[in-house]
C-alpha cells in the first residue's frame, strides 16, 4: 500500500541571536491518509496579556486512533472532545537547538505514523475459529 506523507519545514531566517525562533511545519501532500495530522487542543495554551482567553495549542502528531477519533478543523465541543486536527502548525522555541531536537522527534513520529498505518492496512495473518 502506498501510504505516504510529504512535509515542509519553514525555518526562521537567522541574522542575529533572537529571543525566540518559530518553526512552521506543513503537510503538503499525503497519499491514502489525511493531511491533517497535527492534534490541537481547544483552550490549552495560556491566556495572553490583555485579558484574552486561553487559546488553542499543539498537543502532538496524531496516531492512527487520533485520525479516526478527532475531527478536522474544529473540536466537537458538544461531545466534550476539545481536540481537533489541522495540516500545519507553528511551534515557538527559545533556541535553535530545541528547534532542531523537536524536528528530529517530529521526523521520527511521522515515520512511525506511516509505518503504523501501513501495518494496519496489511491483513497480516488470519485465523479461522468455529464455535459451537
Buried (B, 14 or more C-beta within 10 A) or exposed (E): EEBEBEBEEEEBEEEEEEEEBEBEBBBEEBEEBEBBBBBBBBBBEEEEEEEEEEEBBBBBBBBBEBBEBBEEEEBBEEEEBBBBBBBBBEBEBEEBEBBBEBBEEBEEBBEEBBEBBBEEEEEEEEEEEEEE
